[in-house]
Amino acid sequence: MPDWLSIAVRSLVLLIVLFLLTKWLGKKQISQLSFFEYINGITIGSIAAEVATGLDKSIAHGLIGMGIWFAVPFIAGLVSLKSKTIRDFAEGKGTVFIQDGKIMEDNLKKEKYTIDELLAKLRDKNVFQVADVEFAVLETTGTLSVLLKKENQPITAKVLNLAVAPIKESQTVIMDGEIMHEPLSSSGNSQQWLETELDKIGVSIENVFLGQVDTYGQLTVDLYDDKIKVPSPQEKPLLLATIKKCQADLELFALQTNNESAKEMYQKNSVKLQEALNKVTPFLQN
């Protein structure tokens, strides 16, 4: 067999083997790695490269070496799922850099980090003053997790005690001008509904690059032609406006009528509608 053909065959075989080994090891091999995973990934790749181009080396021996480097971390990963001691040894533990708002200088030296590197890590988290930080830990993957002091944390709906609508996964129902039937079914809608919604905005399926249905059943689309402006969904704002108008009309009727029983009925239903309005407003606001 010619050398070039031998190298091509070896490379193809080892490429397939590497792909399968990486799949079995899991997604950690393509994310931020621990020390153990980093060394393991480099070594398996190096063995594969050496065997692929080294015509005087046995491919079987290379596969055995790769198999061992695959088996050890694979078994260690299974064992570490049940043992925190082994997990801490294999993957390491996080190192606290800031605690109670104070920098832990000894821990910085232990991890060979300078204050400049710490400040750069904080800036990656949009934190520009150490005084704003309550707690920060360097994770085993090398990322810095930061907890801001209470007064510096963003205000949320929970803090303000506001009711907000829950958010669920949007379903992509059109992609590259083709209907995605399974997501469309998961959204609880039919193809006829989709075509009706597209007719409302004057768009054909073939012109849609991407179409998604949100958790409230509203369809949003992105067209191939970016010059065409697509109107935003109006169902929720219109419904909210209609309910508000009905509630205002009931209050007006109560003020205009001289019939006491009718006035009481209008006022009672106005209060009920206002209570319902308070509950649905977070869901109907865009």
C-alpha positions as CSV (number, residue, x, y, z in Angstrom):
1,M,0.0,0.0,0.0
2,P,1.4,3.5,-0.9
3,D,2.5,5.6,2.1
4,W,-0.1,8.3,1.3
5,L,-2.9,5.8,1.2
6,S,-1.7,4.2,4.4
7,I,-1.7,7.6,6.2
8,A,-5.2,8.4,4.8
9,V,-6.6,5.1,6.0
10,R,-5.0,5.4,9.4
11,S,-6.2,8.9,9.8
12,L,-9.7,8.0,8.9
13,V,-9.8,5.0,11.3
14,L,-8.3,7.1,14.2
15,L,-10.7,10.0,13.4
16,I,-13.7,7.7,13.8
17,V,-12.2,6.2,17.0
18,L,-11.5,9.6,18.5
19,F,-15.0,10.7,17.7
20,L,-16.5,7.7,19.4
21,L,-14.2,7.9,22.5
22,T,-15.1,11.6,22.9
23,K,-18.8,10.8,22.6
24,W,-18.4,8.2,25.3
25,L,-16.5,10.5,27.6
26,G,-19.2,13.0,27.4
27,K,-19.6,16.7,26.7
28,K,-17.0,17.7,29.3
29,Q,-14.4,17.0,26.7
30,I,-15.6,19.9,24.5
31,S,-16.3,22.3,27.4
32,Q,-14.0,23.8,30.0
33,L,-11.8,20.9,31.3
34,S,-10.4,19.9,34.7
35,F,-6.7,19.1,35.0
36,F,-7.4,15.4,34.6
37,E,-9.6,15.9,31.5
38,Y,-7.2,18.4,30.0
39,I,-4.2,15.9,30.2
40,N,-6.4,13.0,29.0
41,G,-7.7,14.9,25.9
42,I,-4.2,16.0,24.8
43,T,-2.7,12.6,25.3
44,I,-5.3,10.7,23.3
45,G,-5.0,13.3,20.5
46,S,-1.2,13.0,20.5
47,I,-1.3,9.2,20.3
48,A,-3.7,9.3,17.4
49,A,-1.6,11.9,15.5
50,E,1.6,9.9,16.1
51,V,0.1,6.6,14.9
52,A,-1.6,8.2,11.9
53,T,1.6,9.5,10.4
54,G,4.1,7.0,11.9
55,L,4.1,4.3,9.3
56,D,6.6,2.2,11.2
57,K,4.3,2.1,14.2
58,S,1.6,-0.5,14.7
59,I,-1.9,0.9,14.6
60,A,-3.1,-1.8,17.0
61,H,-0.6,-0.6,19.6
62,G,-1.9,2.9,19.2
63,L,-5.5,1.8,19.6
64,I,-4.5,-0.1,22.8
65,G,-2.8,3.1,24.2
66,M,-5.8,5.2,23.3
67,G,-8.1,2.6,24.9
68,I,-6.2,2.8,28.2
69,W,-6.3,6.6,28.2
70,F,-10.0,6.4,27.5
71,A,-10.8,3.7,30.1
72,V,-9.1,5.3,33.1
73,P,-11.0,8.7,33.0
74,F,-14.2,6.9,32.0
75,I,-14.0,4.6,35.0
76,A,-12.8,7.4,37.3
77,G,-15.9,9.5,36.1
78,L,-18.2,6.7,37.0
79,V,-16.6,6.2,40.5
80,S,-16.6,9.9,41.2
81,L,-20.3,10.1,40.7
82,K,-20.7,8.1,43.9
83,S,-17.7,9.4,45.9
84,K,-17.1,13.0,46.7
85,T,-13.5,12.2,47.9
86,I,-12.5,10.8,44.5
87,R,-14.4,13.6,42.7
88,D,-12.5,16.2,44.7
89,F,-9.2,14.5,44.0
90,A,-9.8,14.0,40.2
91,E,-11.6,17.3,39.5
92,G,-10.3,19.5,42.3
93,K,-12.2,22.0,44.4
94,G,-13.1,25.6,44.0
95,T,-10.8,28.2,45.5
96,V,-12.3,31.2,47.3
97,F,-10.8,34.5,46.1
98,I,-13.2,36.9,47.9
99,Q,-15.1,36.2,51.1
100,D,-17.2,38.6,53.0
101,G,-16.0,41.4,50.7
102,K,-12.3,40.8,51.4
103,I,-9.7,39.4,49.0
104,M,-8.0,36.2,50.2
105,E,-4.4,37.0,49.2
106,D,-3.1,33.5,50.3
107,N,-5.5,31.8,48.0
108,L,-4.5,34.0,45.1
109,K,-0.9,33.0,45.6
110,K,-1.9,29.4,45.9
111,E,-3.5,29.5,42.5
112,K,-0.7,31.7,41.1
113,Y,-3.1,34.5,40.3
114,T,-2.1,38.2,40.4
115,I,-4.5,41.0,41.5
116,D,-4.6,42.1,37.8
117,E,-5.8,38.7,36.7
118,L,-8.5,38.7,39.4
119,L,-9.6,42.2,38.3
120,A,-9.8,41.0,34.7
121,K,-11.9,38.0,35.8
122,L,-14.2,40.4,37.6
123,R,-14.5,42.6,34.6
124,D,-15.6,39.6,32.6
125,K,-18.6,39.4,35.0
126,N,-19.3,43.2,34.5
127,V,-17.9,43.9,38.0
128,F,-15.5,46.8,38.1
129,Q,-15.1,47.3,41.8
130,V,-13.9,44.7,44.3
131,A,-16.0,46.5,47.0
132,D,-19.2,45.5,45.2
133,V,-18.4,41.8,45.6
134,E,-19.6,39.7,48.6
135,F,-18.1,36.4,47.5
136,A,-16.1,35.1,44.6
137,V,-14.8,31.6,43.9
138,L,-12.5,30.2,41.2
139,E,-14.2,27.0,39.9
140,T,-12.3,23.9,38.9
141,T,-13.0,24.8,35.2
142,G,-11.1,28.1,35.6
143,T,-14.2,30.3,35.6
144,L,-14.9,32.8,38.4
145,S,-18.3,32.7,40.0
146,V,-19.2,36.0,41.6
147,L,-21.9,37.0,44.2
148,L,-22.5,40.7,44.5
149,K,-23.4,42.4,47.7
150,K,-27.1,42.6,48.4
151,E,-27.3,46.3,47.6
152,N,-25.5,45.9,44.3
153,Q,-27.6,43.0,43.0
154,P,-30.1,43.8,40.1
155,I,-33.6,44.5,41.2
156,T,-35.9,41.6,40.2
157,A,-39.7,41.1,40.0
158,K,-39.4,38.9,43.1
159,V,-37.8,41.7,45.1
160,L,-40.5,44.1,44.1
161,N,-43.2,41.4,44.8
162,L,-44.5,41.7,41.2
163,A,-46.3,38.9,39.4
164,V,-44.8,38.1,36.1
165,A,-45.8,35.6,33.4
166,P,-43.9,32.3,33.4
167,I,-41.7,31.7,30.4
168,K,-41.4,28.3,28.6
169,E,-39.4,27.2,25.7
170,S,-40.3,28.7,22.4
171,Q,-41.0,26.2,19.5
172,T,-39.3,26.7,16.1
173,V,-42.1,25.9,13.7
174,I,-40.6,27.2,10.5
175,M,-36.9,26.8,9.4
176,D,-35.4,27.7,6.0
177,G,-38.9,28.0,4.6
178,E,-40.0,24.5,5.7
179,I,-42.6,23.7,8.3
180,M,-41.3,21.8,11.4
181,H,-44.2,19.5,12.1
182,E,-43.0,18.1,15.4
183,P,-42.4,21.4,17.1
184,L,-45.6,22.8,15.6
185,S,-47.5,19.9,17.2
186,S,-45.7,20.4,20.5
187,S,-46.8,24.0,20.5
188,G,-50.4,22.8,20.4
189,N,-51.1,24.2,17.0
190,S,-51.9,22.8,13.5
191,Q,-50.6,23.6,10.0
192,Q,-53.9,25.3,9.3
193,W,-53.4,27.6,12.3
194,L,-49.9,28.4,11.1
195,E,-51.0,29.3,7.6
196,T,-53.8,31.5,9.0
197,E,-51.3,33.4,11.2
198,L,-49.0,33.9,8.2
199,D,-51.9,35.2,6.2
200,K,-52.7,37.8,8.9
201,I,-49.2,39.4,8.3
202,G,-49.2,38.8,4.6
203,V,-46.3,36.4,4.5
204,S,-45.9,33.0,2.7
205,I,-44.1,30.1,4.3
206,E,-41.4,30.1,1.5
207,N,-40.4,33.6,2.5
208,V,-39.8,32.8,6.2
209,F,-36.3,32.1,7.3
210,L,-37.3,31.4,10.9
211,G,-40.6,31.2,12.6
212,Q,-41.2,30.6,16.3
213,V,-44.2,30.2,18.6
214,D,-43.8,31.6,22.2
215,T,-45.3,30.1,25.3
216,Y,-48.4,32.3,24.8
217,G,-49.1,31.0,21.3
218,Q,-47.8,34.1,19.4
219,L,-46.0,33.6,16.1
220,T,-42.9,35.7,15.3
221,V,-41.1,35.4,12.0
222,D,-37.8,36.4,10.5
223,L,-37.9,36.8,6.7
224,Y,-35.3,36.2,4.0
225,D,-35.8,39.7,2.8
226,D,-34.7,41.9,5.7
227,K,-36.1,45.0,4.0
228,I,-39.7,43.8,4.6
229,K,-41.0,44.9,8.0
230,V,-43.2,42.4,9.8
231,P,-45.8,43.7,12.3
232,S,-45.3,42.5,15.8
233,P,-48.1,40.3,17.3
234,Q,-51.1,42.4,18.6
235,E,-53.4,39.8,20.0
236,K,-52.3,40.2,23.7
237,P,-52.2,44.1,23.6
238,L,-55.6,44.1,22.0
239,L,-57.1,41.7,24.5
240,L,-55.7,43.7,27.4
241,A,-57.1,46.9,25.9
242,T,-60.5,45.4,25.5
243,I,-60.7,44.1,29.1
244,K,-59.6,47.6,30.4
245,K,-62.3,49.2,28.3
246,C,-65.0,46.8,29.6
247,Q,-63.9,47.6,33.2
248,A,-64.0,51.3,32.5
249,D,-67.4,51.0,30.9
250,L,-68.8,49.3,33.9
251,E,-67.5,52.0,36.2
252,L,-69.1,54.6,33.9
253,F,-72.4,52.8,33.8
254,A,-72.4,52.7,37.6
255,L,-71.9,56.5,37.8
256,Q,-74.6,57.3,35.1
257,T,-77.4,55.1,36.3
258,N,-79.9,56.2,39.0
259,N,-81.2,52.7,39.5
260,E,-79.6,51.5,42.8
261,S,-79.8,47.8,42.0
262,A,-78.2,48.4,38.6
263,K,-75.6,50.7,40.1
264,E,-74.7,48.0,42.6
265,M,-74.5,45.4,39.9
266,Y,-72.2,47.5,37.7
267,Q,-69.9,48.3,40.7
268,K,-69.8,44.7,41.8
269,N,-68.8,43.4,38.3
270,S,-66.4,46.3,37.8
271,V,-64.5,45.2,41.0
272,K,-64.5,41.6,39.8
273,L,-63.2,42.6,36.4
274,Q,-60.5,44.7,37.9
275,E,-59.4,41.8,40.1
276,A,-59.2,39.6,36.9
277,L,-57.4,42.4,35.1
278,N,-54.7,42.6,37.9
279,K,-54.1,38.8,37.5
280,V,-53.9,38.7,33.7
281,T,-52.0,42.0,33.0
282,P,-48.5,40.4,33.5
283,F,-49.4,37.8,31.0
284,L,-50.8,40.2,28.4
285,Q,-48.1,42.9,28.5
286,N,-45.4,42.6,25.9
